[in-house]
């Protein structure tokens, strides 16, 4: 056997260079590149290896460990999990910063390879800088924190261990049913240690992402359940997009007249104006999908995890509804006591369609009526305007509070009107990305996907700070097409590190900051459950009360962007927003930030959904006691499993 003597880190990079993914008739390199934030623990060993061995791999300089990992996640998501990025950091806090991102990837079933530096395997210099010592177990380091948030975890304490570790790592990274974050911890001394590696370890290796077919018995059982239903409903989950089953899903719905609701991950698999598309489903869904869901007697979930936002904490669907779940993951397929079809969606849907030949639903105008009602509400949301001389209706508490807040923040522009304007002004094939706050709800309800796969929402973990880093990752995947990040002021403040990377790389991303001077989503949750506002508005501390109930803070987000070397626009009116969007479209190789000042409390409502949030059973406040009673009223009608 021929061998080559390399350090462990050099062998790792050479291995990454030669990993390919094959799916259907497509073959491509599986690892596109590496996000590198160097420090002690990776700058010497792995850094030298990247400089020497990286030939095809693209190297990007990260600015924050969590931010660069979020960019890698968004890239893999936009690439439908067919191509990934690796991410590396130093030991200690650098590694710990990526734990949140690892959880984000795993919650969303998105593959990302995390390569944190680690403390010395030999333990001779211990404790080294940034080492966290545990007296009860000297083998522990910060990187052990990755164990519960990764699909696969390993630590290379001898250079020859790299071979078996990387085979296991890529097994998970290329497994549609069980993918997520993979962490390979790299002790800094072992990175530089050499071994005579077999040359075969570095030969081109093709990882086949195969489509698992549905078994005949599973198709038969699922078909029997659906045939017995009068008014079934489909749920379009992220698995539809990842399996590239867009046409198969649409054809299945059309063949039998089955309407469908979209999850955050599934949105964009079918265009918004398809007559069977009811829009967003669940807590952040719209009235059309939620109204039909409550009457459906069979739910056909395709590639969905059934989060509490999709099911309205298991309250949305009627107790007698039967479930059929098509999912490549056994774990997901058995949820809600469903008849499972454990298979790839693109393979399973045609088989099930054939088994249902001759079947038709028993809808008589309900779908059209539900869509029409929602379109009327959409038009209202799209056109809400608080102009000079406007007086809110006496019975519209939200409008009254929003109007008062508008005076305080210096803008009477509503979030829903601004969002709709952006939706219809950008190119149909532009990508939009979001993650946290009230925007995911407004977007799942109101955003109308005019191009396939143009909607990239991270809502499995709803991680604040994903939005801008993710926009950069989507841009790497999306090429010349525009990418728009929808982000609240709170999430921008929390993390926008890779905006600087976009400036550095001359990558145009358009960041739309919806500044309502608050954590508006959580403020609504707080107030809506009978609690007073506490730390959910961006106000100065009031010296008279000692609380944060002074004047609203005003942050110049556009100025921050300009200071970084990007273009920035401040918006308080529709005219200014239109001008900023037009100017952004003319920009070529530079990020743009549009600082949109919107009124607090100007987002959408719940539209017949419910979310279980852990209400207090005992309280001194009548409003909180009412919220507890509302909780009890809904719990009794929720499904138990």
C-alpha positions in Angstrom: 0.0 0.0 0.0 1.4 3.4 -1.0 1.4 6.0 1.7 2.1 9.7 2.0 3.4 11.4 5.2 1.2 14.4 6.2 0.2 16.1 9.3 -3.3 15.4 10.5 -4.4 18.8 9.5 -2.9 18.5 6.0 -4.5 15.1 5.6 -7.9 16.6 6.6 -7.7 19.4 4.0 -6.6 17.0 1.3 -9.5 14.7 2.2 -12.0 17.6 2.0 -10.6 18.5 -1.4 -11.7 15.1 -2.9 -15.2 14.6 -1.5 -18.0 14.6 -4.0 -21.8 14.2 -3.8 -23.9 12.5 -6.5 -27.7 12.7 -6.7 -29.8 11.8 -9.7 -27.6 12.6 -12.7 -25.6 15.4 -10.9 -22.1 15.1 -9.4 -20.3 18.0 -7.8 -17.7 18.7 -5.0 -19.5 18.3 -1.7 -17.4 20.8 0.3 -17.4 24.2 -1.5 -15.1 25.9 0.9 -14.0 26.8 4.4 -14.9 29.7 6.7 -11.8 30.5 8.8 -11.6 32.6 11.9 -8.0 32.0 12.9 -6.7 31.9 16.4 -4.4 29.8 18.6 -5.6 26.2 18.2 -6.2 26.4 14.4 -4.0 29.1 12.9 -0.7 27.2 13.1 -1.7 23.6 12.3 -4.9 23.8 10.3 -4.0 27.3 8.9 -0.7 25.9 7.5 -2.6 23.0 6.0 -5.1 25.2 4.3 -2.4 27.4 2.8 -0.5 24.3 1.5 -3.3 21.9 0.6 -6.3 23.9 -0.5 -6.5 23.9 -4.3 -10.2 23.9 -5.1 -11.6 24.9 -1.7 -12.7 28.6 -1.4 -11.4 30.2 1.8 -13.5 33.0 3.5 -12.4 35.1 6.5 -15.1 35.0 9.1 -15.7 37.9 11.5 -17.6 36.0 14.3 -17.6 32.3 14.8 -21.3 32.0 15.2 -21.9 34.4 12.2 -19.6 32.4 9.9 -21.3 29.2 10.8 -24.7 30.7 10.2 -23.5 31.7 6.7 -22.4 28.1 6.1 -25.9 26.8 7.2 -27.7 29.2 4.9 -25.5 28.2 2.1 -26.2 24.5 2.6 -29.9 25.2 3.0 -30.1 27.1 -0.3 -28.1 24.4 -2.0 -30.8 21.9 -0.8 -28.2 20.1 1.3 -26.3 18.9 -1.8 -23.2 21.1 -1.0 -21.7 22.4 2.3 -19.2 24.7 3.8 -16.8 23.8 6.6 -16.2 26.2 9.5 -13.1 26.4 11.8 -12.3 28.4 14.9 -9.8 28.6 17.7 -10.1 26.9 21.1 -12.2 28.2 24.0 -14.5 31.1 23.3 -14.1 30.8 19.6 -15.3 27.3 19.6 -18.1 28.0 22.2 -19.4 30.7 19.9 -20.3 28.1 17.3 -22.4 25.9 19.7 -25.5 28.1 19.0 -24.9 27.7 15.2 -24.5 23.9 15.6 -27.8 23.7 17.3 -29.4 25.8 14.6 -28.1 23.4 11.9 -29.2 20.3 13.8 -32.7 21.7 14.6 -33.1 22.4 10.9 -31.5 19.2 9.6 -28.9 21.2 7.6 -25.4 19.8 7.2 -22.4 21.8 8.4 -18.9 20.6 9.2 -17.5 22.3 12.3 -13.8 22.1 13.0 -12.9 23.8 16.3 -9.4 23.8 17.6 -9.0 22.0 20.9 -6.7 21.9 23.9 -3.6 19.7 23.8 -4.2 16.0 23.7 -0.8 15.4 25.4 -1.9 17.6 28.3 1.7 18.7 28.9 1.2 22.5 28.8 -2.1 22.4 30.6 -3.9 24.6 31.4 -3.3 26.5 28.1 -4.8 29.9 27.3 -8.6 29.7 27.0 -8.7 26.1 28.4 -11.6 25.4 30.7 -10.5 22.8 33.3 -12.9 20.4 35.0 -11.2 18.8 38.1 -13.5 15.8 37.9 -12.6 15.0 34.2 -9.4 16.3 32.6 -10.5 15.0 29.2 -13.2 17.6 28.9 -12.9 20.9 27.0 -15.2 23.5 25.6 -15.8 21.3 22.6 -17.7 18.8 24.6 -20.5 21.3 24.6 -21.0 20.4 21.0 -22.1 16.9 21.9 -25.8 17.5 22.5 -26.3 19.8 19.5 -24.5 17.8 16.8 -25.6 14.7 14.9 -22.0 13.4 15.1 -19.2 14.4 17.4 -15.6 13.2 17.5 -12.2 14.3 18.8 -9.0 13.4 17.0 -6.4 12.5 19.7 -4.1 10.5 17.3 -3.5 11.5 13.7 -4.6 8.1 12.4 -8.0 8.5 13.9 -8.8 11.0 11.3 -9.6 8.4 8.7 -12.4 6.6 10.5 -13.7 9.9 11.9 -14.1 11.6 8.6 -15.8 8.6 7.0 -18.4 8.7 9.8 -18.7 12.5 9.6 -19.5 12.4 5.9 -21.9 9.5 6.4 -24.0 11.9 8.5 -23.4 15.0 6.4 -24.8 13.2 3.3 -27.7 11.4 5.0 -31.0 13.2 4.3 -32.7 11.4 7.1 -30.3 12.2 9.9 -28.1 15.1 8.8 -27.2 18.2 10.9 -24.1 19.7 12.5 -21.0 17.5 12.6 -18.2 18.5 15.0 -14.6 17.2 14.6 -12.6 18.6 17.5 -8.9 19.2 16.5 -6.4 19.3 19.4 -3.8 21.8 18.4 -0.8 19.5 19.0 -2.4 16.6 17.0 -3.0 19.0 14.1 0.7 19.2 13.5 1.5 15.5 14.2 2.4 13.4 11.1 1.3 10.0 10.0 1.8 7.8 6.9 -1.6 7.9 5.4 -2.7 5.5 2.7 -3.0 7.3 -0.6 -6.4 5.7 -1.1 -7.7 7.9 1.7 -7.3 10.9 -0.6 -8.7 9.5 -3.8 -11.9 11.0 -5.2 -14.8 9.7 -3.1 -18.4 9.9 -4.2 -21.1 10.1 -1.6 -24.4 9.0 -3.2 -27.4 10.8 -1.9 -29.9 8.2 -2.8 -33.7 8.4 -3.0 -35.3 5.9 -0.6 -38.4 4.5 -2.4 -41.6 3.8 -0.6 -42.5 0.2 0.1 -45.6 -1.2 -1.5 -47.3 -1.9 1.8 -46.7 1.6 3.1 -48.2 3.1 -0.1 -51.2 0.8 0.2 -51.8 1.7 3.8 -51.5 5.4 3.1 -53.8 5.2 0.1 -56.5 3.5 2.2 -56.4 6.3 4.8 -56.6 9.0 2.1 -59.4 7.3 0.2 -61.5 7.3 3.3 -61.1 11.1 3.7 -63.6 13.6 2.3 -61.5 16.7 2.9 -57.8 15.9 3.1 -55.1 18.6 3.3 -51.4 18.5 2.4 -48.6 20.1 4.4 -45.7 21.2 2.2 -42.6 20.9 4.4 -38.9 21.5 3.8 -38.5 17.9 2.6 -40.3 18.8 -0.6 -37.6 21.4 -1.4 -34.6 19.3 -0.3 -35.7 16.3 -2.3 -36.5 18.6 -5.3 -40.0 17.2 -5.4 -41.6 20.5 -6.4 -43.3 19.2 -9.6 -44.3 15.9 -7.9 -45.9 17.7 -5.0 -47.9 20.0 -7.2 -49.0 17.2 -9.5 -50.2 15.2 -6.5 -52.2 18.1 -5.2 -53.7 18.8 -8.6 -54.6 15.2 -9.4 -57.0 14.9 -6.5 -57.9 18.6 -5.7 -56.1 18.6 -2.3 -55.3 22.0 -0.9 -52.0 22.6 0.9 -50.5 24.8 3.6 -46.9 25.7 3.7 -44.4 25.5 6.6 -41.6 28.0 6.8 -39.2 25.6 5.2 -41.6 24.4 2.5 -42.7 27.9 1.4 -41.4 28.5 -2.1 -41.8 25.0 -3.4 -44.9 26.0 -5.3 -45.6 29.6 -6.4 -47.9 31.7 -4.3 -50.7 32.0 -6.8 -51.4 28.3 -7.4 -55.2 27.8 -6.7 -54.6 25.0 -4.2 -51.9 27.0 -2.3 -53.5 28.2 1.0 -50.3 29.9 2.2 -48.6 29.7 5.6 -50.0 27.2 8.1 -50.2 27.4 11.9 -49.2 30.0 14.5 -47.5 32.2 11.8 -49.9 31.1 9.2 -52.8 32.9 7.5 -56.5 32.4 7.8 -56.9 30.5 4.5 -54.7 27.6 5.6 -55.8 27.6 9.2 -59.5 27.6 8.4 -59.2 24.6 6.0 -56.9 22.8 8.5 -59.5 22.9 11.3 -62.0 21.1 9.1 -59.6 18.6 7.4 -60.2 15.0 8.2 -56.9 13.8 6.9 -53.5 15.5 7.0 -50.8 14.4 4.5 -47.5 15.8 5.8 -44.7 15.8 3.2 -41.3 16.4 4.6 -42.4 18.3 7.7 -41.2 18.0 11.4 -44.6 19.2 12.7 -43.2 21.9 15.0 -45.5 23.6 17.4 -45.8 26.5 15.0 -47.1 24.3 12.2 -49.6 22.4 14.4 -50.5 25.4 16.7 -49.2 23.3 19.6 -51.2 20.3 18.3 -54.5 22.3 18.7 -55.1 23.3 15.0 -56.2 19.9 13.6 -59.4 18.3 14.7 -59.2 15.4 17.1 -60.6 12.9 14.6 -58.2 13.8 11.8 -56.0 11.0 10.5 -52.4 11.6 9.5 -50.2 10.2 6.7 -46.6 11.3 6.8 -44.2 11.1 3.9 -40.7 11.6 5.3 -37.2 10.2 4.7 -36.7 10.2 8.5 -38.4 7.5 10.5 -38.4 9.7 13.6 -40.4 12.4 11.8 -42.7 10.0 9.9 -44.2 8.5 13.0 -45.3 11.8 14.5 -48.9 12.4 15.5 -49.7 8.7 15.3 -49.4 8.8 11.6 -49.4 6.1 9.0 -45.7 6.4 8.0 -44.4 6.4 4.4 -40.6 6.4 5.1 -39.3 7.5 1.8 -38.0 10.4 -0.3 -40.8 12.7 -1.3 -39.8 12.8 -5.0 -40.0 9.0 -5.1 -43.0 8.5 -2.8 -45.5 11.0 -4.2 -45.8 9.5 -7.7 -46.2 6.0 -6.2 -49.0 7.2 -3.9 -50.6 9.1 -6.7 -50.8 6.0 -8.8 -52.3 4.1 -5.9 -55.0 6.8 -5.5 -56.1 6.7 -9.2 -59.8 7.8 -9.5 -59.9 9.5 -6.0 -61.3 13.0 -5.7 -61.9 15.2 -2.6 -65.3 16.5 -1.6 -64.5 20.2 -1.5 -67.3 22.5 -2.9 -66.0 26.0 -3.0 -64.4 26.1 0.5 -60.9 26.4 -0.9 -61.7 29.3 -3.2 -63.7 31.1 -0.4 -60.9 30.7 2.2 -58.3 32.1 -0.3 -60.6 34.9 -1.2 -61.1 35.9 2.4 -57.4 35.9 2.9 -56.7 38.0 -0.2 -59.1 40.6 1.2 -57.2 40.7 4.4 -53.9 40.7 2.6 -55.0 43.8 0.6 -55.9 45.5 3.9 -52.5 44.7 5.4 -50.7 45.8 2.3 -52.4 49.2 2.2 -52.5 50.2 5.8 -51.5 53.9 6.0 -51.3 56.3 8.8 -51.1 59.7 7.1 -51.5 63.2 8.3 -54.8 63.7 10.0 -55.4 60.0 10.5 -57.5 59.1 13.5 -57.6 55.4 14.5 -61.0 53.8 15.1 -62.0 53.7 18.7 -62.4 49.9 18.7 -59.0 49.3 17.1 -56.7 49.0 20.0 -53.7 47.9 17.9 -54.0 50.8 15.5 -54.4 53.3 18.4 -51.2 52.0 20.2 -49.3 51.8 16.9 -50.3 55.4 16.0 -49.1 56.6 19.4 -45.9 54.7 19.1 -45.4 56.1 15.6 -45.2 59.6 17.1 -42.6 58.4 19.5 -40.3 56.7 17.0 -40.7 59.3 14.3 -42.4 57.2 11.6 -45.9 56.2 10.8 -44.9 53.5 8.3 -46.4 50.1 9.1 -44.3 46.9 8.9 -46.9 45.1 6.8 -47.1 47.8 4.1 -43.3 48.1 3.9 -42.9 44.3 3.6 -45.5 44.1 0.8 -43.8 46.9 -1.0 -40.4 45.1 -0.9 -42.0 41.9 -2.0 -43.5 43.4 -5.2 -40.5 45.7 -6.0 -37.7 43.1 -6.1 -37.1 40.7 -8.9 -39.2 37.4 -8.9 -36.0 35.3 -8.7 -34.4 37.3 -5.9 -33.9 35.3 -2.6 -35.3 36.5 0.7 -34.0 35.3 4.1 -35.2 35.7 7.7 -35.2 34.0 11.1 -36.5 35.8 14.1 -38.9 38.3 15.7 -42.2 39.3 14.2 -41.0 39.2 10.6 -41.2 35.4 10.1 -44.9 35.6 11.0 -45.5 38.5 8.7 -43.5 36.8 5.9 -45.1 33.4 6.1 -48.5 35.1 5.9 -47.8 37.9 3.5 -44.7 37.1 1.4 -45.7 35.9 -2.0 -43.0 33.7 -3.5 -42.9 34.5 -7.2 -39.9 32.3 -7.9 -39.2 28.7 -6.8 -36.9 28.3 -3.8 -36.6 32.1 -3.3 -37.7 31.9 0.4 -35.1 30.9 3.0 -36.5 31.1 6.5 -34.6 29.6 9.5 -37.5 28.8 11.8 -36.5 25.5 13.2 -34.4 27.3 15.8 -35.4 30.9 15.1 -31.9 32.1 15.9 -31.6 35.8 16.2 -28.5 37.0 14.2 -28.9 34.3 11.5 -30.4 36.8 9.0 -27.4 38.8 7.8 -24.8 36.1 8.1 -27.3 33.8 6.3 -27.8 36.3 3.5 -24.1 36.2 2.8 -24.2 32.4 2.7 -27.2 32.5 0.3 -25.4 34.9 -1.9 -22.5 32.4 -2.2 -25.0 29.8 -3.3 -27.2 32.1 -5.4 -24.5 33.7 -7.6 -25.5 36.8 -9.5 -29.1 36.9 -8.3 -30.0 39.4 -5.5 -30.4 38.4 -1.9 -32.6 40.3 0.6 -32.3 39.9 4.4 -35.3 40.8 6.5 -34.1 41.5 10.0 -35.4 43.3 13.1 -33.4 45.9 14.9 -32.9 43.5 17.9 -31.5 40.8 15.7 -29.2 43.3 13.9 -27.8 44.5 17.1 -27.3 41.0 18.3 -25.2 39.8 15.3 -24.3 41.3 12.0 -20.7 40.4 11.7 -20.7 38.9 8.3 -22.1 42.1 6.8 -18.4 43.1 7.0 -17.4 39.9 5.2 -19.9 40.9 2.4 -18.2 44.3 2.1 -14.8 42.6 2.0 -15.8 40.1 -0.6 -17.7 42.7 -2.8 -20.9 40.6 -2.4 -24.1 42.5 -2.8 -26.7 41.6 -0.2 -29.6 44.0 0.6 -30.3 44.1 4.4 -33.7 45.5 5.3 -33.7 46.5 8.9 -37.2 46.9 10.3 -36.5 49.2 13.2 -39.5 49.4 15.6 -37.2 50.2 18.6 -38.2 47.0 20.4 -38.3 43.3 20.4 -41.8 43.6 19.0 -42.6 39.9 18.7 -41.7 39.1 22.3 -43.3 42.4 23.5 -46.6 41.2 21.9 -46.3 37.8 23.5 -45.5 39.5 26.9 -48.4 41.9 26.7 -50.8 39.4 25.1 -50.4 37.0 28.0 -51.4 39.7 30.6 -47.9 40.8 31.5 -46.5 44.3 31.7 -43.7 45.4 29.3 -40.3 44.4 30.7 -37.0 44.7 28.7 -38.8 44.2 25.4 -38.6 47.8 24.2 -35.5 49.8 23.3 -36.0 52.7 25.7 -33.7 54.7 27.9 -33.8 54.1 31.6 -36.1 56.6 33.2 -34.4 58.2 36.3 -37.8 58.9 37.8 -39.1 55.3 37.7 -35.8 53.4 37.5 -37.3 51.3 34.7 -36.7 51.2 30.9 -39.8 53.3 30.2 -38.1 56.5 29.1 -37.9 57.7 25.5 -37.3 55.3 22.6 -33.7 55.1 21.5 -33.0 56.0 17.9 -30.2 54.1 16.2 -28.7 55.1 12.9 -28.4 51.7 11.3 -27.9 53.3 7.9 -24.9 55.2 9.3 -23.5 51.9 10.7 -23.6 50.4 7.2 -21.9 53.4 5.6 -19.2 53.3 8.3 -18.5 49.7 7.2 -18.1 50.8 3.6 -21.5 49.8 2.4 -24.4 51.9 1.2 -27.1 52.9 3.7 -30.5 54.5 3.4 -32.8 55.8 6.1 -36.5 55.3 5.5 -39.6 56.7 7.3 -42.1 57.0 4.4 -43.2 54.9 1.5 -41.7 57.4 -0.9 -38.3 57.0 0.8 -38.7 53.2 0.7 -39.5 53.2 -3.0 -36.4 55.4 -3.7 -34.1 53.2 -1.5 -35.3 50.0 -3.2 -34.7 51.5 -6.7 -31.3 52.7 -5.7 -30.4 49.3 -4.2 -31.2 47.6 -7.4 -28.7 49.7 -9.2 -25.8 48.6 -6.9 -23.6 45.9 -8.3 -20.8 44.7 -6.0 -21.5 46.3 -2.6 -23.9 45.5 0.3 -26.8 47.8 0.9 -28.6 48.5 4.2 -32.1 50.0 4.2 -32.9 51.3 7.7 -36.8 51.2 7.7 -38.3 52.9 10.7 -41.6 51.3 11.3 -44.2 51.7 14.0 -44.3 49.2 16.9 -47.4 47.0 17.0 -47.9 47.3 13.2 -47.3 43.6 12.4 -49.9 40.8 11.7 -52.2 38.9 14.0 -52.6 35.2 14.7 -55.5 34.3 12.4 -57.2 31.5 14.3 -54.1 29.9 15.7 -52.9 29.3 19.3 -49.5 28.9 20.8 -48.8 27.1 24.1 -46.4 29.4 26.0 -46.3 28.3 29.6 -48.8 30.7 31.3 -48.5 31.2 35.0 -51.2 29.3 36.9 -51.1 31.8 39.8 -50.9 35.5 39.5 -51.9 38.7 41.3 -53.0 40.3 38.0 -56.5 39.6 36.5 -55.1 39.8 33.0 -52.6 37.0 33.7 -55.3 34.9 35.3 -57.4 35.4 32.1 -54.5 34.2 30.0 -54.3 31.1 32.2 -57.9 30.3 31.6 -57.5 30.8 27.9 -54.6 28.3 28.1 -56.9 25.8 29.8 -59.6 26.3 27.2 -57.2 25.4 24.4 -55.3 22.6 26.0 -58.5 20.5 26.4 -58.9 20.6 22.6 -55.3 19.9 21.7 -54.1 16.5 20.5 -52.3 14.5 23.2 -49.7 12.9 21.0 
